[in-house]
């Protein structure tokens, strides 16, 4: 076994870091508005069924972080 951290672990850490960064932005910041927006059309076959917010909240819970602590 090597001492390398699995790539999925690194990706998850960076996703949570970005999620926290976006949650701390002001409500009128363009990035926060785009990240929290919903598209009115149906998703195509093969596309993720979850939004980025749903994915990040699930990831935070998996790591034992409280989601309501991440949101202001």
CHARMM internal coordinates of N, CA and C (Angstrom, degrees):
IC EDIT
DIST 1 N 1 CA 1.4488
DIST 1 CA 1 C 1.5259
ANGL 1 N 1 CA 1 C 109.65
DIST 1 C 2 N 1.2916
ANGL 1 CA 1 C 2 N 115.34
DIHE 1 N 1 CA 1 C 2 N 145.65
DIST 2 N 2 CA 1.4646
ANGL 1 C 2 N 2 CA 120.18
DIHE 1 CA 1 C 2 N 2 CA 179.08
DIST 2 CA 2 C 1.5233
ANGL 2 N 2 CA 2 C 109.90
DIHE 1 C 2 N 2 CA 2 C -99.25
DIST 2 C 3 N 1.2964
ANGL 2 CA 2 C 3 N 114.52
DIHE 2 N 2 CA 2 C 3 N 168.72
DIST 3 N 3 CA 1.4638
ANGL 2 C 3 N 3 CA 120.51
DIHE 2 CA 2 C 3 N 3 CA 179.47
DIST 3 CA 3 C 1.5183
ANGL 3 N 3 CA 3 C 112.03
DIHE 2 C 3 N 3 CA 3 C -91.84
DIST 3 C 4 N 1.3123
ANGL 3 CA 3 C 4 N 117.26
DIHE 3 N 3 CA 3 C 4 N 12.76
DIST 4 N 4 CA 1.4567
ANGL 3 C 4 N 4 CA 120.58
DIHE 3 CA 3 C 4 N 4 CA -178.56
DIST 4 CA 4 C 1.5260
ANGL 4 N 4 CA 4 C 110.57
DIHE 3 C 4 N 4 CA 4 C -78.82
DIST 4 C 5 N 1.3106
ANGL 4 CA 4 C 5 N 114.74
DIHE 4 N 4 CA 4 C 5 N 143.04
DIST 5 N 5 CA 1.4615
ANGL 4 C 5 N 5 CA 121.40
DIHE 4 CA 4 C 5 N 5 CA 176.21
DIST 5 CA 5 C 1.5315
ANGL 5 N 5 CA 5 C 107.48
DIHE 4 C 5 N 5 CA 5 C -79.61
DIST 5 C 6 N 1.3421
ANGL 5 CA 5 C 6 N 117.79
DIHE 5 N 5 CA 5 C 6 N 135.19
DIST 6 N 6 CA 1.4707
ANGL 5 C 6 N 6 CA 119.28
DIHE 5 CA 5 C 6 N 6 CA 178.75
DIST 6 CA 6 C 1.5305
ANGL 6 N 6 CA 6 C 111.18
DIHE 5 C 6 N 6 CA 6 C -58.63
DIST 6 C 7 N 1.3129
ANGL 6 CA 6 C 7 N 115.74
DIHE 6 N 6 CA 6 C 7 N 143.17
DIST 7 N 7 CA 1.4693
ANGL 6 C 7 N 7 CA 121.25
DIHE 6 CA 6 C 7 N 7 CA -177.33
DIST 7 CA 7 C 1.5239
ANGL 7 N 7 CA 7 C 111.29
DIHE 6 C 7 N 7 CA 7 C -61.23
DIST 7 C 8 N 1.3351
ANGL 7 CA 7 C 8 N 117.47
DIHE 7 N 7 CA 7 C 8 N -33.54
DIST 8 N 8 CA 1.4709
ANGL 7 C 8 N 8 CA 119.70
DIHE 7 CA 7 C 8 N 8 CA 178.78
DIST 8 CA 8 C 1.5263
ANGL 8 N 8 CA 8 C 110.90
DIHE 7 C 8 N 8 CA 8 C -63.47
DIST 8 C 9 N 1.3286
ANGL 8 CA 8 C 9 N 116.53
DIHE 8 N 8 CA 8 C 9 N -35.64
DIST 9 N 9 CA 1.4635
ANGL 8 C 9 N 9 CA 120.85
DIHE 8 CA 8 C 9 N 9 CA 178.16
DIST 9 CA 9 C 1.5312
ANGL 9 N 9 CA 9 C 110.65
DIHE 8 C 9 N 9 CA 9 C -64.52
DIST 9 C 10 N 1.3105
ANGL 9 CA 9 C 10 N 116.47
DIHE 9 N 9 CA 9 C 10 N -42.85
DIST 10 N 10 CA 1.4685
ANGL 9 C 10 N 10 CA 121.30
DIHE 9 CA 9 C 10 N 10 CA 179.65
DIST 10 CA 10 C 1.5257
ANGL 10 N 10 CA 10 C 110.40
DIHE 9 C 10 N 10 CA 10 C -64.83
DIST 10 C 11 N 1.3269
ANGL 10 CA 10 C 11 N 116.84
DIHE 10 N 10 CA 10 C 11 N -43.15
DIST 11 N 11 CA 1.4670
ANGL 10 C 11 N 11 CA 121.14
DIHE 10 CA 10 C 11 N 11 CA 179.84
DIST 11 CA 11 C 1.5209
ANGL 11 N 11 CA 11 C 110.50
DIHE 10 C 11 N 11 CA 11 C -63.37
DIST 11 C 12 N 1.3423
ANGL 11 CA 11 C 12 N 116.97
DIHE 11 N 11 CA 11 C 12 N -44.74
DIST 12 N 12 CA 1.4629
ANGL 11 C 12 N 12 CA 120.45
DIHE 11 CA 11 C 12 N 12 CA 179.88
DIST 12 CA 12 C 1.5265
ANGL 12 N 12 CA 12 C 111.01
DIHE 11 C 12 N 12 CA 12 C -62.17
DIST 12 C 13 N 1.3231
ANGL 12 CA 12 C 13 N 117.81
DIHE 12 N 12 CA 12 C 13 N -40.94
DIST 13 N 13 CA 1.4685
ANGL 12 C 13 N 13 CA 121.05
DIHE 12 CA 12 C 13 N 13 CA 178.39
DIST 13 CA 13 C 1.5248
ANGL 13 N 13 CA 13 C 110.80
DIHE 12 C 13 N 13 CA 13 C -61.07
DIST 13 C 14 N 1.3171
ANGL 13 CA 13 C 14 N 116.51
DIHE 13 N 13 CA 13 C 14 N -43.77
DIST 14 N 14 CA 1.4690
ANGL 13 C 14 N 14 CA 120.61
DIHE 13 CA 13 C 14 N 14 CA -179.22
DIST 14 CA 14 C 1.5291
ANGL 14 N 14 CA 14 C 111.39
DIHE 13 C 14 N 14 CA 14 C -68.97
DIST 14 C 15 N 1.3463
ANGL 14 CA 14 C 15 N 117.38
DIHE 14 N 14 CA 14 C 15 N -35.39
DIST 15 N 15 CA 1.4641
ANGL 14 C 15 N 15 CA 120.42
DIHE 14 CA 14 C 15 N 15 CA 177.41
DIST 15 CA 15 C 1.5236
ANGL 15 N 15 CA 15 C 110.30
DIHE 14 C 15 N 15 CA 15 C -64.59
DIST 15 C 16 N 1.3356
ANGL 15 CA 15 C 16 N 117.16
DIHE 15 N 15 CA 15 C 16 N -44.20
DIST 16 N 16 CA 1.4615
ANGL 15 C 16 N 16 CA 120.14
DIHE 15 CA 15 C 16 N 16 CA 179.08
DIST 16 CA 16 C 1.5274
ANGL 16 N 16 CA 16 C 111.54
DIHE 15 C 16 N 16 CA 16 C -66.48
DIST 16 C 17 N 1.3115
ANGL 16 CA 16 C 17 N 117.01
DIHE 16 N 16 CA 16 C 17 N -37.07
DIST 17 N 17 CA 1.4628
ANGL 16 C 17 N 17 CA 120.44
DIHE 16 CA 16 C 17 N 17 CA 177.81
DIST 17 CA 17 C 1.5309
ANGL 17 N 17 CA 17 C 110.08
DIHE 16 C 17 N 17 CA 17 C -62.46
DIST 17 C 18 N 1.3274
ANGL 17 CA 17 C 18 N 117.02
DIHE 17 N 17 CA 17 C 18 N -44.40
DIST 18 N 18 CA 1.4644
ANGL 17 C 18 N 18 CA 121.49
DIHE 17 CA 17 C 18 N 18 CA 178.84
DIST 18 CA 18 C 1.5278
ANGL 18 N 18 CA 18 C 110.31
DIHE 17 C 18 N 18 CA 18 C -65.40
DIST 18 C 19 N 1.3298
ANGL 18 CA 18 C 19 N 117.23
DIHE 18 N 18 CA 18 C 19 N -42.57
DIST 19 N 19 CA 1.4628
ANGL 18 C 19 N 19 CA 121.85
DIHE 18 CA 18 C 19 N 19 CA 179.40
DIST 19 CA 19 C 1.5329
ANGL 19 N 19 CA 19 C 110.19
DIHE 18 C 19 N 19 CA 19 C -57.93
DIST 19 C 20 N 1.3255
ANGL 19 CA 19 C 20 N 117.30
DIHE 19 N 19 CA 19 C 20 N -47.39
DIST 20 N 20 CA 1.4571
ANGL 19 C 20 N 20 CA 121.08
DIHE 19 CA 19 C 20 N 20 CA 178.23
DIST 20 CA 20 C 1.5162
ANGL 20 N 20 CA 20 C 111.90
DIHE 19 C 20 N 20 CA 20 C -62.78
DIST 20 C 21 N 1.3144
ANGL 20 CA 20 C 21 N 116.28
DIHE 20 N 20 CA 20 C 21 N -39.63
DIST 21 N 21 CA 1.4648
ANGL 20 C 21 N 21 CA 121.64
DIHE 20 CA 20 C 21 N 21 CA 178.60
DIST 21 CA 21 C 1.5290
ANGL 21 N 21 CA 21 C 110.57
DIHE 20 C 21 N 21 CA 21 C -61.31
DIST 21 C 22 N 1.3235
ANGL 21 CA 21 C 22 N 116.75
DIHE 21 N 21 CA 21 C 22 N -45.97
DIST 22 N 22 CA 1.4655
ANGL 21 C 22 N 22 CA 121.18
DIHE 21 CA 21 C 22 N 22 CA -179.13
DIST 22 CA 22 C 1.5244
ANGL 22 N 22 CA 22 C 110.51
DIHE 21 C 22 N 22 CA 22 C -67.38
DIST 22 C 23 N 1.3320
ANGL 22 CA 22 C 23 N 118.05
DIHE 22 N 22 CA 22 C 23 N -39.12
DIST 23 N 23 CA 1.4614
ANGL 22 C 23 N 23 CA 121.04
DIHE 22 CA 22 C 23 N 23 CA -178.86
DIST 23 CA 23 C 1.5242
ANGL 23 N 23 CA 23 C 112.00
DIHE 22 C 23 N 23 CA 23 C -65.31
DIST 23 C 24 N 1.3250
ANGL 23 CA 23 C 24 N 117.63
DIHE 23 N 23 CA 23 C 24 N -28.30
DIST 24 N 24 CA 1.4656
ANGL 23 C 24 N 24 CA 120.80
DIHE 23 CA 23 C 24 N 24 CA 179.77
DIST 24 CA 24 C 1.5229
ANGL 24 N 24 CA 24 C 113.12
DIHE 23 C 24 N 24 CA 24 C -82.82
DIST 24 C 25 N 1.3339
ANGL 24 CA 24 C 25 N 117.58
DIHE 24 N 24 CA 24 C 25 N -9.36
DIST 25 N 25 CA 1.4696
ANGL 24 C 25 N 25 CA 120.80
DIHE 24 CA 24 C 25 N 25 CA 179.22
DIST 25 CA 25 C 1.5229
ANGL 25 N 25 CA 25 C 110.18
DIHE 24 C 25 N 25 CA 25 C -68.99
DIST 25 C 26 N 1.3305
ANGL 25 CA 25 C 26 N 115.34
DIHE 25 N 25 CA 25 C 26 N 158.83
DIST 26 N 26 CA 1.4610
ANGL 25 C 26 N 26 CA 119.21
DIHE 25 CA 25 C 26 N 26 CA 176.50
DIST 26 CA 26 C 1.5292
ANGL 26 N 26 CA 26 C 109.11
DIHE 25 C 26 N 26 CA 26 C -67.86
DIST 26 C 27 N 1.3180
ANGL 26 CA 26 C 27 N 115.78
DIHE 26 N 26 CA 26 C 27 N 155.61
DIST 27 N 27 CA 1.4655
ANGL 26 C 27 N 27 CA 120.86
DIHE 26 CA 26 C 27 N 27 CA -175.14
DIST 27 CA 27 C 1.5211
ANGL 27 N 27 CA 27 C 112.66
DIHE 26 C 27 N 27 CA 27 C -63.65
DIST 27 C 28 N 1.3206
ANGL 27 CA 27 C 28 N 118.09
DIHE 27 N 27 CA 27 C 28 N -24.75
DIST 28 N 28 CA 1.4616
ANGL 27 C 28 N 28 CA 119.76
DIHE 27 CA 27 C 28 N 28 CA -178.52
DIST 28 CA 28 C 1.5299
ANGL 28 N 28 CA 28 C 113.42
DIHE 27 C 28 N 28 CA 28 C -93.76
DIST 28 C 29 N 1.3276
ANGL 28 CA 28 C 29 N 117.91
DIHE 28 N 28 CA 28 C 29 N 4.20
DIST 29 N 29 CA 1.4720
ANGL 28 C 29 N 29 CA 120.88
DIHE 28 CA 28 C 29 N 29 CA 177.61
DIST 29 CA 29 C 1.5297
ANGL 29 N 29 CA 29 C 109.36
DIHE 28 C 29 N 29 CA 29 C -67.59
DIST 29 C 30 N 1.3158
ANGL 29 CA 29 C 30 N 116.07
DIHE 29 N 29 CA 29 C 30 N 135.17
DIST 30 N 30 CA 1.4623
ANGL 29 C 30 N 30 CA 121.21
DIHE 29 CA 29 C 30 N 30 CA -177.35
DIST 30 CA 30 C 1.5281
ANGL 30 N 30 CA 30 C 111.72
DIHE 29 C 30 N 30 CA 30 C -58.54
DIST 30 C 31 N 1.3158
ANGL 30 CA 30 C 31 N 117.03
DIHE 30 N 30 CA 30 C 31 N -42.66
DIST 31 N 31 CA 1.4644
ANGL 30 C 31 N 31 CA 120.74
DIHE 30 CA 30 C 31 N 31 CA -179.07
DIST 31 CA 31 C 1.5198
ANGL 31 N 31 CA 31 C 111.02
DIHE 30 C 31 N 31 CA 31 C -60.12
DIST 31 C 32 N 1.3284
ANGL 31 CA 31 C 32 N 117.11
DIHE 31 N 31 CA 31 C 32 N -43.20
DIST 32 N 32 CA 1.4627
ANGL 31 C 32 N 32 CA 120.53
DIHE 31 CA 31 C 32 N 32 CA -179.26
DIST 32 CA 32 C 1.5230
ANGL 32 N 32 CA 32 C 110.76
DIHE 31 C 32 N 32 CA 32 C -68.31
DIST 32 C 33 N 1.3277
ANGL 32 CA 32 C 33 N 116.94
DIHE 32 N 32 CA 32 C 33 N -38.81
DIST 33 N 33 CA 1.4657
ANGL 32 C 33 N 33 CA 119.61
DIHE 32 CA 32 C 33 N 33 CA 178.99
DIST 33 CA 33 C 1.5219
ANGL 33 N 33 CA 33 C 111.05
DIHE 32 C 33 N 33 CA 33 C -65.31
DIST 33 C 34 N 1.3220
ANGL 33 CA 33 C 34 N 117.33
DIHE 33 N 33 CA 33 C 34 N -41.30
DIST 34 N 34 CA 1.4655
ANGL 33 C 34 N 34 CA 120.75
DIHE 33 CA 33 C 34 N 34 CA 179.95
DIST 34 CA 34 C 1.5269
ANGL 34 N 34 CA 34 C 110.29
DIHE 33 C 34 N 34 CA 34 C -68.60
DIST 34 C 35 N 1.3315
ANGL 34 CA 34 C 35 N 117.35
DIHE 34 N 34 CA 34 C 35 N -42.91
DIST 35 N 35 CA 1.4637
ANGL 34 C 35 N 35 CA 120.96
DIHE 34 CA 34 C 35 N 35 CA -178.45
DIST 35 CA 35 C 1.5257
ANGL 35 N 35 CA 35 C 111.17
DIHE 34 C 35 N 35 CA 35 C -64.23
DIST 35 C 36 N 1.3243
ANGL 35 CA 35 C 36 N 117.74
DIHE 35 N 35 CA 35 C 36 N -31.98
DIST 36 N 36 CA 1.4517
ANGL 35 C 36 N 36 CA 120.85
DIHE 35 CA 35 C 36 N 36 CA -178.27
DIST 36 CA 36 C 1.5119
ANGL 36 N 36 CA 36 C 114.64
DIHE 35 C 36 N 36 CA 36 C -94.93
DIST 36 C 37 N 1.3203
ANGL 36 CA 36 C 37 N 117.37
DIHE 36 N 36 CA 36 C 37 N 2.54
DIST 37 N 37 CA 1.4634
ANGL 36 C 37 N 37 CA 119.70
DIHE 36 CA 36 C 37 N 37 CA -176.83
DIST 37 CA 37 C 1.5258
ANGL 37 N 37 CA 37 C 111.43
DIHE 36 C 37 N 37 CA 37 C -78.99
DIST 37 C 38 N 1.2976
ANGL 37 CA 37 C 38 N 114.96
DIHE 37 N 37 CA 37 C 38 N 156.59
DIST 38 N 38 CA 1.4608
ANGL 37 C 38 N 38 CA 121.94
DIHE 37 CA 37 C 38 N 38 CA 178.55
DIST 38 CA 38 C 1.5238
ANGL 38 N 38 CA 38 C 108.38
DIHE 37 C 38 N 38 CA 38 C -117.60
DIST 38 C 39 N 1.3082
ANGL 38 CA 38 C 39 N 115.78
DIHE 38 N 38 CA 38 C 39 N 140.81
DIST 39 N 39 CA 1.4593
ANGL 38 C 39 N 39 CA 121.63
DIHE 38 CA 38 C 39 N 39 CA 178.53
DIST 39 CA 39 C 1.5211
ANGL 39 N 39 CA 39 C 107.57
DIHE 38 C 39 N 39 CA 39 C -95.28
DIST 39 C 40 N 1.3228
ANGL 39 CA 39 C 40 N 116.95
DIHE 39 N 39 CA 39 C 40 N 136.71
DIST 40 N 40 CA 1.4520
ANGL 39 C 40 N 40 CA 121.13
DIHE 39 CA 39 C 40 N 40 CA -174.81
DIST 40 CA 40 C 1.5157
ANGL 40 N 40 CA 40 C 115.32
DIHE 39 C 40 N 40 CA 40 C -79.53
DIST 40 C 41 N 1.3124
ANGL 40 CA 40 C 41 N 118.58
DIHE 40 N 40 CA 40 C 41 N -9.24
DIST 41 N 41 CA 1.4652
ANGL 40 C 41 N 41 CA 119.48
DIHE 40 CA 40 C 41 N 41 CA -176.86
DIST 41 CA 41 C 1.5261
ANGL 41 N 41 CA 41 C 111.38
DIHE 40 C 41 N 41 CA 41 C -93.95
DIST 41 C 42 N 1.3390
ANGL 41 CA 41 C 42 N 115.34
DIHE 41 N 41 CA 41 C 42 N 165.66
DIST 42 N 42 CA 1.4591
ANGL 41 C 42 N 42 CA 120.30
DIHE 41 CA 41 C 42 N 42 CA 177.27
DIST 42 CA 42 C 1.5208
ANGL 42 N 42 CA 42 C 109.36
DIHE 41 C 42 N 42 CA 42 C -76.61
DIST 42 C 43 N 1.3028
ANGL 42 CA 42 C 43 N 115.50
DIHE 42 N 42 CA 42 C 43 N 151.37
DIST 43 N 43 CA 1.4601
ANGL 42 C 43 N 43 CA 119.38
DIHE 42 CA 42 C 43 N 43 CA 178.65
DIST 43 CA 43 C 1.5205
ANGL 43 N 43 CA 43 C 110.05
DIHE 42 C 43 N 43 CA 43 C -79.50
DIST 43 C 44 N 1.2976
ANGL 43 CA 43 C 44 N 115.74
DIHE 43 N 43 CA 43 C 44 N 152.81
DIST 44 N 44 CA 1.4576
ANGL 43 C 44 N 44 CA 120.91
DIHE 43 CA 43 C 44 N 44 CA 178.50
DIST 44 CA 44 C 1.5253
ANGL 44 N 44 CA 44 C 110.12
DIHE 43 C 44 N 44 CA 44 C -77.44
DIST 44 C 45 N 1.3082
ANGL 44 CA 44 C 45 N 115.92
DIHE 44 N 44 CA 44 C 45 N 159.82
DIST 45 N 45 CA 1.4568
ANGL 44 C 45 N 45 CA 121.10
DIHE 44 CA 44 C 45 N 45 CA 176.28
DIST 45 CA 45 C 1.5235
ANGL 45 N 45 CA 45 C 108.14
DIHE 44 C 45 N 45 CA 45 C -62.18
DIST 45 C 46 N 1.3147
ANGL 45 CA 45 C 46 N 115.74
DIHE 45 N 45 CA 45 C 46 N 133.99
DIST 46 N 46 CA 1.4550
ANGL 45 C 46 N 46 CA 120.22
DIHE 45 CA 45 C 46 N 46 CA 179.24
DIST 46 CA 46 C 1.5144
ANGL 46 N 46 CA 46 C 114.53
DIHE 45 C 46 N 46 CA 46 C 92.98
DIST 46 C 47 N 1.3234
ANGL 46 CA 46 C 47 N 117.85
DIHE 46 N 46 CA 46 C 47 N -8.46
DIST 47 N 47 CA 1.4588
ANGL 46 C 47 N 47 CA 121.21
DIHE 46 CA 46 C 47 N 47 CA 179.02
DIST 47 CA 47 C 1.5261
ANGL 47 N 47 CA 47 C 109.24
DIHE 46 C 47 N 47 CA 47 C -89.52
DIST 47 C 48 N 1.3207
ANGL 47 CA 47 C 48 N 117.93
DIHE 47 N 47 CA 47 C 48 N 155.67
DIST 48 N 48 CA 1.4655
ANGL 47 C 48 N 48 CA 120.38
DIHE 47 CA 47 C 48 N 48 CA -179.37
DIST 48 CA 48 C 1.5254
ANGL 48 N 48 CA 48 C 111.79
DIHE 47 C 48 N 48 CA 48 C -60.34
DIST 48 C 49 N 1.3135
ANGL 48 CA 48 C 49 N 116.03
DIHE 48 N 48 CA 48 C 49 N 139.41
DIST 49 N 49 CA 1.4525
ANGL 48 C 49 N 49 CA 120.92
DIHE 48 CA 48 C 49 N 49 CA 179.17
DIST 49 CA 49 C 1.5129
ANGL 49 N 49 CA 49 C 112.88
DIHE 48 C 49 N 49 CA 49 C -84.13
DIST 49 C 50 N 1.3199
ANGL 49 CA 49 C 50 N 117.26
DIHE 49 N 49 CA 49 C 50 N -8.58
DIST 50 N 50 CA 1.4565
ANGL 49 C 50 N 50 CA 121.85
DIHE 49 CA 49 C 50 N 50 CA -177.57
DIST 50 CA 50 C 1.5217
ANGL 50 N 50 CA 50 C 110.10
DIHE 49 C 50 N 50 CA 50 C -109.66
DIST 50 C 51 N 1.3288
ANGL 50 CA 50 C 51 N 114.41
DIHE 50 N 50 CA 50 C 51 N 151.71
DIST 51 N 51 CA 1.4573
ANGL 50 C 51 N 51 CA 119.15
DIHE 50 CA 50 C 51 N 51 CA 173.43
DIST 51 CA 51 C 1.5300
ANGL 51 N 51 CA 51 C 108.47
DIHE 50 C 51 N 51 CA 51 C -80.56
DIST 51 C 52 N 1.3193
ANGL 51 CA 51 C 52 N 116.47
DIHE 51 N 51 CA 51 C 52 N 168.50
DIST 52 N 52 CA 1.4658
ANGL 51 C 52 N 52 CA 119.49
DIHE 51 CA 51 C 52 N 52 CA 178.21
DIST 52 CA 52 C 1.5244
ANGL 52 N 52 CA 52 C 110.63
DIHE 51 C 52 N 52 CA 52 C -62.91
DIST 52 C 53 N 1.3309
ANGL 52 CA 52 C 53 N 117.24
DIHE 52 N 52 CA 52 C 53 N -37.63
DIST 53 N 53 CA 1.4637
ANGL 52 C 53 N 53 CA 120.36
DIHE 52 CA 52 C 53 N 53 CA 178.27
DIST 53 CA 53 C 1.5206
ANGL 53 N 53 CA 53 C 111.04
DIHE 52 C 53 N 53 CA 53 C -62.11
DIST 53 C 54 N 1.3324
ANGL 53 CA 53 C 54 N 116.46
DIHE 53 N 53 CA 53 C 54 N -45.48
DIST 54 N 54 CA 1.4618
ANGL 53 C 54 N 54 CA 120.14
DIHE 53 CA 53 C 54 N 54 CA 179.34
DIST 54 CA 54 C 1.5257
ANGL 54 N 54 CA 54 C 111.00
DIHE 53 C 54 N 54 CA 54 C -61.44
DIST 54 C 55 N 1.3336
ANGL 54 CA 54 C 55 N 116.44
DIHE 54 N 54 CA 54 C 55 N -43.35
DIST 55 N 55 CA 1.4639
ANGL 54 C 55 N 55 CA 121.01
DIHE 54 CA 54 C 55 N 55 CA 179.42
DIST 55 CA 55 C 1.5251
ANGL 55 N 55 CA 55 C 110.98
DIHE 54 C 55 N 55 CA 55 C -62.36
DIST 55 C 56 N 1.3249
ANGL 55 CA 55 C 56 N 116.93
DIHE 55 N 55 CA 55 C 56 N -44.30
DIST 56 N 56 CA 1.4569
ANGL 55 C 56 N 56 CA 120.79
DIHE 55 CA 55 C 56 N 56 CA -177.23
DIST 56 CA 56 C 1.5253
ANGL 56 N 56 CA 56 C 111.71
DIHE 55 C 56 N 56 CA 56 C -69.75
DIST 56 C 57 N 1.3261
ANGL 56 CA 56 C 57 N 117.39
DIHE 56 N 56 CA 56 C 57 N -37.76
DIST 57 N 57 CA 1.4615
ANGL 56 C 57 N 57 CA 120.42
DIHE 56 CA 56 C 57 N 57 CA 177.07
DIST 57 CA 57 C 1.5218
ANGL 57 N 57 CA 57 C 110.51
DIHE 56 C 57 N 57 CA 57 C -64.65
DIST 57 C 58 N 1.3289
ANGL 57 CA 57 C 58 N 116.92
DIHE 57 N 57 CA 57 C 58 N -41.68
DIST 58 N 58 CA 1.4620
ANGL 57 C 58 N 58 CA 121.50
DIHE 57 CA 57 C 58 N 58 CA 177.62
DIST 58 CA 58 C 1.5323
ANGL 58 N 58 CA 58 C 110.67
DIHE 57 C 58 N 58 CA 58 C -63.04
DIST 58 C 59 N 1.3119
ANGL 58 CA 58 C 59 N 116.68
DIHE 58 N 58 CA 58 C 59 N -41.08
DIST 59 N 59 CA 1.4600
ANGL 58 C 59 N 59 CA 122.11
DIHE 58 CA 58 C 59 N 59 CA 178.52
DIST 59 CA 59 C 1.5278
ANGL 59 N 59 CA 59 C 110.58
DIHE 58 C 59 N 59 CA 59 C -64.56
DIST 59 C 60 N 1.3212
ANGL 59 CA 59 C 60 N 117.39
DIHE 59 N 59 CA 59 C 60 N -41.72
DIST 60 N 60 CA 1.4645
ANGL 59 C 60 N 60 CA 121.26
DIHE 59 CA 59 C 60 N 60 CA 179.17
DIST 60 CA 60 C 1.5240
ANGL 60 N 60 CA 60 C 110.50
DIHE 59 C 60 N 60 CA 60 C -63.69
DIST 60 C 61 N 1.3294
ANGL 60 CA 60 C 61 N 116.91
DIHE 60 N 60 CA 60 C 61 N -43.19
DIST 61 N 61 CA 1.4617
ANGL 60 C 61 N 61 CA 120.15
DIHE 60 CA 60 C 61 N 61 CA 178.74
DIST 61 CA 61 C 1.5236
ANGL 61 N 61 CA 61 C 111.04
DIHE 60 C 61 N 61 CA 61 C -64.37
DIST 61 C 62 N 1.3258
ANGL 61 CA 61 C 62 N 116.74
DIHE 61 N 61 CA 61 C 62 N -38.21
DIST 62 N 62 CA 1.4626
ANGL 61 C 62 N 62 CA 121.61
DIHE 61 CA 61 C 62 N 62 CA 179.13
DIST 62 CA 62 C 1.5254
ANGL 62 N 62 CA 62 C 110.52
DIHE 61 C 62 N 62 CA 62 C -61.89
DIST 62 C 63 N 1.3176
ANGL 62 CA 62 C 63 N 116.36
DIHE 62 N 62 CA 62 C 63 N -34.58
DIST 63 N 63 CA 1.4645
ANGL 62 C 63 N 63 CA 121.32
DIHE 62 CA 62 C 63 N 63 CA -179.20
DIST 63 CA 63 C 1.5278
ANGL 63 N 63 CA 63 C 111.96
DIHE 62 C 63 N 63 CA 63 C -88.74
DIST 63 C 64 N 1.3280
ANGL 63 CA 63 C 64 N 117.54
DIHE 63 N 63 CA 63 C 64 N 2.31
DIST 64 N 64 CA 1.4551
ANGL 63 C 64 N 64 CA 120.59
DIHE 63 CA 63 C 64 N 64 CA 176.79
DIST 64 CA 64 C 1.5153
ANGL 64 N 64 CA 64 C 114.64
DIHE 63 C 64 N 64 CA 64 C 84.41
DIST 64 C 65 N 1.3077
ANGL 64 CA 64 C 65 N 117.70
DIHE 64 N 64 CA 64 C 65 N 18.07
DIST 65 N 65 CA 1.4634
ANGL 64 C 65 N 65 CA 121.10
DIHE 64 CA 64 C 65 N 65 CA 178.45
DIST 65 CA 65 C 1.5280
ANGL 65 N 65 CA 65 C 108.84
DIHE 64 C 65 N 65 CA 65 C -96.67
DIST 65 C 66 N 1.3058
ANGL 65 CA 65 C 66 N 116.15
DIHE 65 N 65 CA 65 C 66 N 144.15
DIST 66 N 66 CA 1.4526
ANGL 65 C 66 N 66 CA 120.71
DIHE 65 CA 65 C 66 N 66 CA 178.30
DIST 66 CA 66 C 1.5168
ANGL 66 N 66 CA 66 C 108.86
DIHE 65 C 66 N 66 CA 66 C -85.25
DIST 66 C 67 N 1.3158
ANGL 66 CA 66 C 67 N 116.35
DIHE 66 N 66 CA 66 C 67 N 123.83
DIST 67 N 67 CA 1.4612
ANGL 66 C 67 N 67 CA 121.02
DIHE 66 CA 66 C 67 N 67 CA -175.80
DIST 67 CA 67 C 1.5171
ANGL 67 N 67 CA 67 C 110.57
DIHE 66 C 67 N 67 CA 67 C -66.24
DIST 67 C 68 N 1.3250
ANGL 67 CA 67 C 68 N 117.92
DIHE 67 N 67 CA 67 C 68 N -39.60
DIST 68 N 68 CA 1.4641
ANGL 67 C 68 N 68 CA 119.03
DIHE 67 CA 67 C 68 N 68 CA -178.75
DIST 68 CA 68 C 1.5321
ANGL 68 N 68 CA 68 C 111.27
DIHE 67 C 68 N 68 CA 68 C -67.57
DIST 68 C 69 N 1.3322
ANGL 68 CA 68 C 69 N 118.50
DIHE 68 N 68 CA 68 C 69 N -18.49
DIST 69 N 69 CA 1.4603
ANGL 68 C 69 N 69 CA 120.61
DIHE 68 CA 68 C 69 N 69 CA 173.31
DIST 69 CA 69 C 1.5226
ANGL 69 N 69 CA 69 C 110.55
DIHE 68 C 69 N 69 CA 69 C -75.58
DIST 69 C 70 N 1.3322
ANGL 69 CA 69 C 70 N 116.64
DIHE 69 N 69 CA 69 C 70 N -27.86
DIST 70 N 70 CA 1.4573
ANGL 69 C 70 N 70 CA 120.65
DIHE 69 CA 69 C 70 N 70 CA 179.76
DIST 70 CA 70 C 1.5202
ANGL 70 N 70 CA 70 C 111.54
DIHE 69 C 70 N 70 CA 70 C -77.27
DIST 70 C 71 N 1.3226
ANGL 70 CA 70 C 71 N 117.01
DIHE 70 N 70 CA 70 C 71 N -28.21
DIST 71 N 71 CA 1.4675
ANGL 70 C 71 N 71 CA 120.79
DIHE 70 CA 70 C 71 N 71 CA -179.02
DIST 71 CA 71 C 1.5174
ANGL 71 N 71 CA 71 C 109.42
DIHE 70 C 71 N 71 CA 71 C -92.91
DIST 71 C 72 N 1.3408
ANGL 71 CA 71 C 72 N 117.41
DIHE 71 N 71 CA 71 C 72 N 134.21
DIST 72 N 72 CA 1.4737
ANGL 71 C 72 N 72 CA 120.33
DIHE 71 CA 71 C 72 N 72 CA -179.81
DIST 72 CA 72 C 1.5111
ANGL 72 N 72 CA 72 C 112.17
DIHE 71 C 72 N 72 CA 72 C -71.46
END
COOR INIT
IC SEED 1 N 1 CA 1 C
IC BUILD
